[in-house]
């Protein structure tokens, strides 16, 4: 956890936001204009996970949009190594990615988040134009290892 916390502090200093830090569970959310990137350290696997909520699929379009998300995940061709997913009950669409902490420093973390943000904005725009309802202010309803 200490290495992760130091990484986040270095990352924040690089951004000119020296007050950025993770909470005691290794979580923080960073808002970039209209997009919130959630960052979570998973101590069990020594990984950093980033995810973003892209909105909620309208129920009458869930089958069609789910197929498009699956297609984008095929060998990660449309998601730039991240994974698009949808929560079954709510239809909330997420983009998520993870990296081993050992391979991250403040520069690689910055590059990773920048690329992820670009991908999230692309898919949010695409989904907005395909019938996605915006519901981005709700609290995160998942976390991947705890709910499996």
N, C-alpha and C positions, 0 to 999 in steps of 0.2 A: 504493500500500500504506500509505503514511503517513497518508493521510486516513482509511482504514478503521481502522487501529490507534487513531487518535485517537477515532474514533466509538465503538469498543468500550470504550475507557477512560472516555469520558463516560457511556456507557450503564451501565457498572459502577458508577460513582460515583453515578449517579441511583438505582440499586438498593441502594446502600449496600454494595456489594461492590467496593471499590476495587482489588482484586487481579486482576480479570478482564482478560485480554488474549489476543489471538490469537497463535498460534505464527508461525514464520518463513514458513510457507506461507499464512498468512491464515486459519487454521482454529481454531475452538474449539467445545467442546461445553458446553452449559449444562443442568444438571439442575433441573427444576421438579417437585418431589415425585416422581411416578412416570414422568415424561416427559422424555426427553432431546431437546433441540433442538440440531442441529448447524448451525453458522454457518460459511460458507466464502466468502472473497472471491475473485472471479474477475478477476484483473488484466487479462486479455486483453479482456474485455467491460466492465470497470469495473462489475461487478454484485456484489451480495451475494445469496447463495443460503442459504436455510434449509431444512432437511429433518429429518424424524423417521421413525424406523422404527416401524411400528404393530404388527408381528408377522408371522407366517408362515401362509399359507393351508394348510389341510389339503388334500392332493392330490385327494381325492374331491370337494371343493367348489370347486376352482379355477375351473372354467368358470362356475358360477353366481355366485361372488363377483366374478370379473373383470367380468362383465356389469354387476353393480351398481356397481362402481367406474367403469366407462366411463360409465354413466348419470349418476353424480354429476359427472363431468367435463364433461358436455354443457353448453356455455356456462358452465361453472364454477358451475352452479346449486346443487350440493350440496357444494362445496369452498371457497367464499368466496375465489375467485380463485387458490387453490392448485391443484396437480395431484396426484391420486392415481395411483399406478402400482404395478405388481408386477413383480419380477424373475422372469423366465421359469423359470430353473432351480430356484431355491430357493423361489419362491412368496412371498418377503418383500414385504410391502406398505409403501410409502413415501408420505408426504405431502411435497410440496416446493413452494417458491415462490421467486421471485427479484425483486429490485428494483435499479434503477440507483442506484449510490452517491450520485450528485449529488442525489437526491431524499430522502436520509435524513439525519436528525439524531438526537440521542439520544431525543427525544420520539417522532418518527415510527417509529424503530426499536423503541422500547418498545411502541407501539400495535400495530405489525405483528406482533411476536413474541407479544404477548398474544392477538391475534385468531387467529394461527396455532396457538398452544397450545390455545385453546378448540376450534378445528376438529380438531386432532389428537386431543384427548381424546374428542370426540364420535365420531369415526370409529373410534378404538381400542375404545371401548365397544361401538359397533355391530358391529364385526367380532368382538369377543370373544363377543358373543351370537349370532354367525352362524357360528361354527366356525373361529376363528382360534387358532392355537397361539402362545403368547407366547414370543418369542425375542429380547428387547430388549437383552440384555447383550452380544451379539456385536459385534465391530468393524464399522463401516460397510464394505460390500462394493462400494460404487460411488462414483464421482464423475462427474457428468454429462458434462462436456466431455472429460475424459480418456478415457472409454470409448466415445465415439461414433465 
